[in-house]
Amino acid sequence: MARRREHAQSPTSGERAEAVTPTPGAATPAQGAAAGAPGQGAVERGEHALWEDRTRVFLQPLAAPSILGLFGLAGATMMVGAWQAEWFGNAGTPLILWPFVLTFGGLAQFLAGMWAYRARDGLATAIHGMWGAFWLGWGLLFMLISIGAAPLALAPVIGTVREGFAFWFVPLAVITGLGALAAFGENLVLAALLTVLAVGAGFTSAGFWAPATWSLHVGGWLLVVSAAIALYAAASMMFENTYGRTILPTGKYRVSANVPGGRGVRPLEYKYGEPGVKIGQ
């Protein structure tokens, strides 16, 4: 209705031309009114002049939170996965790993999940929030053991039954699998990452439940593979953010987003200002 009345009250072309021509002593346009883009000259006031004169937009720009989240996920998952696959260390190795896992894989990634909520990215919020909380819990468990606040018998040891610890990986596997299905709507690299991560969590759960050393080894290998994919995905987002174009393709459904040097993202923004306003990452 407001738009219809606005059209009804719009002046004729001759009147508009006369209105936009400043006269000596005339008042300047109200602050916030639409102005011409640089190099394009004066712009006629269109049907949105009503809200252009009155709307004020306050921005709080956000870098892609998944850059930090994926790097945190990759760091913690790679270290713990390699230990679980028995590529290095022994039963006491988690007592050395927990500070890094707690802060980088846990706290940093959890904060990335909360910032993803601000960026309106539901998938990143769920995945980083869940895995960040998991690594916080993993680090807290071994911190309590290392300071003697929890009995050493609670520590998960490869080759022994730890049904309670095995349950930690059940919701991780299920929710990460659901995230993988959702990620197919975004890009193939993220979908592959979450698929491998979900399967790795499943094998890890089975390994601590049975117990089965081979299952823990397979789970550890898959966690390391998922960490490598997470590194690629995070690097791709970081390079695109700094260079302003695609450097490492991630299998997005827009063809231009997978061409190195192409610009696969066009931010949704007000034509005459407020650059960089967009939803998501």
N, C-alpha and C positions, 0 to 999 in steps of 0.2 A: 504494500500500500504506500509506504514511504517513497519507494522508487517511482511509483506511478504518479504521485503528486509532484515529485521532483521533475519528472519529464513534462508534466503539464505546465509547470511554472518556468521551464527553461526558456530563455530568450531566443529570438530568431538569430540566424547566422550573422546578420548585420549588427544586431544588438550585442552579440557576443564579441564580435570584433571590436566594437566600440568600448565594451566593458573592460577588455584586457589591455586597452591602450592607456597607459598612465597619463594623467594630465597634471599640469603644474599645481602643486599644493595638495594633490590627492593623497589620501591615507595609504600607507603601505599595506600589503596583505597581512592577514592575521598570522601570528606565529604558528607554525605547524601546517599551514596550507601547502598544497602540492606545488612544487617548483619544478622547473625543467631540469632534466638530467644534464650533466656536463656535456657540452658540445652539441646539444640537441635544440638549443633555443627555447623559446617560451612554449609551454604546453597548455592546451586548452583544458579548462576545468570540466571534467566529465561527470558521469552519473554518480561517482563516488565522492563528489566534492563535499557532501554533507558530513561524512565520517572523516574525510581527510582534514577538515578544519578542526575537528574535535577530538580525534583519537590520539592518545599518547602511548607509545610502546616503550617499555622498559625491559632491556635485555640483560640476560646473564649467560653469556656464551659458554658452551661446554665443548672441550675437545672430546673425541670419541673415548668413552670410559673403557671400552673393551681393549684398547691398546695396553693399558696397565693391567686390566683383568686377565687378558690372555698371556701376557708375560709372566704374571704371578702364577697362573695355573701351570704354565710350561715349566717354570723353575722348580716348583715343589713336586710336580708329578714326575718330572724327569729324575730327580734325585731319589725319591722314594721308590719309583718304579725300578730303577737300576739296582737299588738295594734289595728290593723284593725278588728280582730275578737272580739275585746272588752274583751280580757282576762285580761287587766290591763289598767290603765291610763284613760285619758279623752281627751277633745279636745285640751288641752294645752300640752299634752305629747310630740308631735313632736318637740316642742321648746326645749326639753331636749335631744331628740334623735339625732337631726340633726348633731352635731359635729362628733359623732361616725359614723353615716351613711355616711357623707360627706367624711371622711378620710379613713375609713376602707372599707366600701362597695363601695365607689366611687373612690377615688384616688388610693388606693392600688390595687383594682381590675382592674382599667383602665391601670395602669402600667403593671400589669400581662398580659393584653391583648396585649400590645405593645411588651413585651418580648416574648409572644407566637408567634408573627410575626417573631421575630428573630429565634425562634425555628422551623419555618416553619409549624406551626400548624394552619391551616386556621379556623377550627371550634372554637378552643379556642380564637383565635384573634377576631372573630365575636362576640361570646357570652360574653367574659369578657369586650371587648371594648364597646359593647352596654349597658350591665347592669352596667358597671362602670360609663359610661356617664350618665345613668339614675339616679343612686344614687347620683352622683355629682349634677345633676339638682335638685333632691329632697331636698338635703341638702342646696343648695343655695337658693331655694325658702323659706324654713323656716328660714334660716339665715337672709334673707332680711326682712321677717316679724318680726323676733325677735328684730331686731335693728330699726324697724320703717321705713325702706326704702321702704317697700311695704305695702299696706293696709291689714288689718287683714281679710277683706272680701275675699281675694284671697286664704286663707287657706282652704284646703279641709276638710270638716267636714262630718263625717259619718251620713248618713241620709238626706243629702242635695244634690241638683243638682250641679254638677261641670263638665259640658260638656267638657270644655277645659282640665281639669285634666284627665278626662276619656280618651281623645284622646292620652294622654301619653302612655297608656297601650295597645293601638291598635297595633302600630308597634312592641312593645315588644312581644305581644302574637304571631303575625304573624312570626316574624323573629326567635323567640325562637322555634316555632313549626317547622320551616324549619330546624333549628339546631338539633331538636330531630330526624327528619328523617335522617339527615346526621350522627348522633351519633350512629344509629343502625349499621353502618359499623365499629364502633370502639368497644364499649362495651355496655352491657345492662343497667348497673347502670347509666351511663351518659345519655343514651336515656330516662330512666325513670325519671331522674332528670329534663331534659328539657321538657319532656311531661307534668309533673305535674306543672312545672313553667309556661309553656305557658297557660295551662288551668286556673291556678290561676290568671294570668294577664287578661285573658278574662273575668272571673267572676268579677274581680275588676273594669274593664272598664265598664261593664254593671251596676254594683252597683252604680258607681258615675254618670252614664248617666240617670238612670231611675227616681229617685233614688230608690234603693232597699237594705234595710239593710241586708236581708238574703243573697243576692248575695255578698255583701261585706264580710259578715262573712264566707261564703264558700271560697271566694277568699283568705281571711286571713288564714284560716285553710290549704288551699293548699300551700300557701307560706311557712308556717311553716313546712309542710311535705317536700317540696322541699329543705328547709334549712337543714333538718335532712339528706336527701339523699346526699346533697352537703358535709356535714361534713364527711359522710362515704367515699365518693369518694376521698376527699382531704386527709383523714387519710390513705386510702389505698395507694395513691401515695406517701405520705410521708414515710410510713413504708417500702414500696418497695424500696424507694431511700436509706434509712438508713440501712436496713437489707440486701439489695441486692437480695431479693427473695419475692415471693408473701406471704403476711400475711392475707390481706382481699381481697378475690376474687371480681372482678367487672364484671363478666360475659363476658369476652373477648372470642372471637371465637376460640382462641388457647386453647386447653384443658389444656396444661401445665401451662397457665397463671392463671387458676382458682384453682390450687391445692396449698393449703397452704404449704409453704416451697419450692415450685417449682420455677424455673426461667423461667418466661414467656417472657422475653425480651432479645434478643441477639443483642447488639449494632453492627452496621455495622462499621467495622474499618479495617485499614490496618494491615495485618497479623503480621508484625514485629514491630509495634509501633503505636503511636497515639491512645492509648486506650480511649474509651468513645465517639468516634465520631459517631453520629447518627442523624437522622432526626426526629423531632417531640418530643413527650413526652412519 
